[in-house]
Structure formats: C-alpha cells, structure tokens
Amino acid sequence: MANRDNTASLSEADELARARATMFDVVQEKTDAQEMQVAVFVYEAPLRIWHWFNAAMIVVLCVTGYFIGLAPRTVAGEASDNYIMGYIRFVHFAAGQGLCYAFLGRIIFAFTGNHFARELFYIPFWRKDYWDNVWAMVKWYSFSASNARRFVGHNALARIGMFFMYLIPSIYAMLSGLSLYSEGLGMDHWLSVGLGQPFINLHGGSLLVHALHRFTMWIIISFVMVHIYVAVREEIMGPQSMISTMVSGWRMFKGKQG
C-alpha cells in the first residue's frame, strides 16, 4: 500500500460528507495531470473479523454439509471403530452455531458501527441514482465500459448480490439448520418448541426443510464464486482496492472516474 503520508488522503469525516452529498458513496474527484491516489478508512475491525470468520465457517459448513447430504458409501473396518459421520456432523453443528452467533454480532454492529456496516442489510431501490450506478457496474463487469465508477463502500450491483444471494439464503440456512438440529433435542426443548416445530410444520415436514437447506448451500457457493472473482478482478483491474481493504480497512483509489 502506498505511504498514506505521501498521498492525497481524505479524512473519514470528509469522506462521509462527500458520501452524503453523492448519496451512494461514489468518489467523484478526477485528475487530468496524473493518477489520483486516495486512502479512505471504510471497514472497522469488528466487520473485518466477522467477514473472515464468516468465510471460514461457510467453507466448513459447505464441505461438511455436502458429506452429510451425500455420505460416503463404504468405510473400512468395523462400524464400532468408526465415527466419521458423527465427527462430520459435530463439526457442521459447531460451525453452524458459530455462524449464528457471529451473525447476531454482525446485526448489533450494524447499529453501532459506521454507515458502511449497514450496507449489507438494505438496498436503496427507491433512489434513481442507485439504478444508474447498477447499470454502470453491469457495463463494467460485462467489459462494455472502459472505466469503472469508484465507490467508497460496496458498489450498487454488489449490494443486490449480497442481499439476495448471501443475506436472504444465509438467514434461511440458519433458521432451517437450527430447526433440523432441534429435532435431535426432543419435542420439549425450547429450541424445538420456539423454532423447530413451527418452522418444520410450515414446510409440511422436515424432508422439504432438508432439501431447501441444501439448496441454500448451492446458492451461497455460487455467490462465493462470483464474490471471489469480482474481488480479484477489482483488485487487479478496478480503480479501487478490494481484498486488501478487507484486511486493513483502508480503501485505496487510483486512476480516473469512469
């Protein structure tokens, strides 16, 4: 990362004022003589920690969940000497509970963190300029535009993807996973009474809950694949940092506004 003392850096207060003025956190400054390089602090430590912890839990859940739904057909040795599926299920349950607790913390931080921490939870679809930014990013990702707009937080198209391909499916995955887990706790357990039974009855039985729970896994996997591609692409080709921003919290801008 360039030395922030030698770059035209913006304070967080200045950047927030500019974000409010543009409504969509688009950095509008241009330079004709040379490349502009700006460092803006975007993601606070709790959000960054949640992001990487969440990523690790998703990997663990997807791998273990795949084998739970499609268990190995044969295992060498006596059945009494093997507990492979038991270990897989335990890791899956532990990772699932970790994901749930982290998500509760993420909701709390949406209220206590800066305004970038709230971008995950809503889409400003009522704003005309928002859809203009969506279309601009569609052209950028489809290689129809030579320059990309520079966003301080998440870009307009990314917010749609995160909301519909990560947030909604992950909430359903947590609710359905806890409901299925409650079946092993007994009918009188508080989790079964408060969530499991009503949720499963709403679906007409646990078979459909199992199927939809697994389906959300594939939606999230698809999102992760696109997310990684876009992050790497932006880090290399785009006018702003992506991966390094989620490590340090600082977003670096360079080049001209598209």
N, C-alpha and C positions, 0 to 999 in steps of 0.2 A: 504494500500500500504506500502511496506517495506520502511524503512528510507533510502532515497537516499544517505545520508552521509555514511551509513554503507554497501552499495552495490557497486559492481564494475560497476560504471556508465560510460557511454560514452557521450562525448560532441556531440552536433548536428553536428559540423564540422567534427569530427572523423567519425560519423556515415554516413554522406553524402559521405565522401571519400570512406568508405567501400561500400556504396551502388553503387557508380560509378564503383568500382572495380568489383563488382559481377553483375552489370547491372540490377538486379531485386530486389534489397533491401533485399537480403536474408542474415540473420546473420549467419555466418559460424563458429563462435567460439564454441569450445566444452570444456568440463571439465570432467576429469576422477575421481578426488578425491571427488568432491562434486557438488551439483547443482549450476549452474551459475545463477545469477540474475542480469539483466541489465535493466536500465531505459533509454529510448530514447524518447526525445520530438518529436512528429510526427505531430499532428494536431493543428494548430493555432486557436485562439479563434474565428475568423470570420467563419471558416469552421465548428467548433463545433456548433456554434449558428445556422448556416444555417441548419445543419443536423437535429437538434431537432425541429427547426421551420418548416422545410420541412416535418418532420414526423407528426407533429401536423396538418398541412394543408392537408396532404394526408388522414389522418383519417377523418377530417371534410368533405373533398370533396367526399370520398368514401361513407360515410354514407348519406350525403345529395343527392349525385348523384344517389344512389340506389333508394331513395324515389321519386326523380324526374322522373326516368325511370319507376318506379312501384309505383305509388301514392296510398295512402290508398283509399279504395273503398267508405267508408262512413265516414262522420264526423257528430257528434251530433250537433244539434242546427241549427239556421238559417244560410244560406250561407253568409249573410251580416255581421254576427257576427264572422265569422271565416276567418282567413287569413293564415292558416297553410302552404299551399304550397307557398304562397308569401314569408313568412319568410324563409322557406327552400331554396327557390331559391335565396333569398338575401344573406343568409349565404354561399351558394355554390358559387355565383358570387364573393363575398368578399374574400373568401378563395382562389378562383382561381386567382384573381388578386394579392393576396399576394404571391402565389406560383410563379407567373410570375416575379414579382419584385425581389423576393429572388433569382430566377434563374439567372436573369441578374446580380445581385450582385455576384453570385457564378461564373459566367463566368469572371467577372472582377478580382475576387480574384484568379482565376486560373493563371492569368498573374502576379499578384502582390504578391501572397503567395509563400511558399516554394514548392519544386518539388512534394511533396505529394498531393498538391492541384490540380495538373493537371492529376492525375491518372484516374479520372472519365471519362475524355474526349477522351481517345485513348487507343488502345490495341497494344502493340509492337509485332504483329503477325509475323514480319519478323525476329525475333530473335529465333534461335534454342533452346537456354536455356529456353526461355519463355515456350515453349511447354513441355519441360521436367518438369518444375515446375507445369504446368497444370496437367500433368499425375500424378505427385507426390501427388497433392492435391485431385485428383479424388480417388486415392487409400486410402488416409487418410479419406476422407468423407464416403467412402464405407466400412470402417473398414477393409481394406485389408492391411493396414500398421500400425505398432505399434507406430511409431513416426512421427511427422509432422515437416516439414521444418518451420523455423522461418522467417517471413517476417516483415520488418520494416513498410512498408505501407500495401496496400491491397495485398492479395496473388493473384497469376496468375489466378486461376479459378474464384475468386470473381470479378476480373476486367471484365471478359467476362460476368458474370451475371449482373453486374451493367450497363454495356454498352448496352446490348441487351434487358434486362428485366426492366431496370429503365430509363436510359437516353433517348433512342430512343422512347419508349412509352410515357414518360412524355413530351417530346418535341411535339410529335403528339397530346397528350391530351391538351396541352396549345394552340397549333395552332387551333385545331378543336374547343376547347371551346371558344376561342376568336371569331372565325368565327361564331359560333352559337349565341354567345352573341350579335354580331354586327347586327344580323337580327332584333333585337328589337330597334336598334338605328336609323334605317332609311337608305334608299339607298344612301343618300348623305353624311352620316357620314364618316369621314376619315378612321375609322377602317373598315367599310363596304367596302369602295372603295379600300383601300390599301391591305386588307387581306380577309375579309369575302366573298365577291362576287367571287374573283378569286379562293379561296380555295374551296368553295362550288361548283362552276361551274366545277372545276377539278374533282369532285366526281360525277357529274351529278345530283346534288340536295342535300338538307340538310338531307334527310332520311338516306342515307348511312353514312353521316358525324356523325349523331346521333348514329348509330349502331357501327361505329368504335370507336367513342369517348367512348362509354360504354365498348367496348371490351378492350380498353387500361386500363380501370379501373380494370378489372379482371386480366390482365397481371401484373399490379403493385401490386395488392393484393397478387397474387401468389409470386411475388418477395419479398414482405414484410414478408410473412410467412416463406420463405426459409431463408431470411436475419436474422430474429429473431432467428430461430432455430440454424443457424450456429454461430451467435454471442454468444448465450448462451452456445452452445456446446464447442466453443473455449475457452470461459471464464473458463469453468469447466475442460475440458479435454485437451485442447491445451497447447502448451508451451508459449503462449503469451496472454496478456490481450486484450479484445475487447471492451466490454461495458464500462468499466472504462476508457479506453483510449479515448473514445469519450466524456467523462465527463471532464477529467483532461488534456487531450492532450498527456499524457505520456504513452508509451507502455512498459509494463513490460515483460521481457523474463525470463524463468527459464527452467531448465532441459537441456537435450541434443538434439543436432541437429539430425533430422531424415534422 
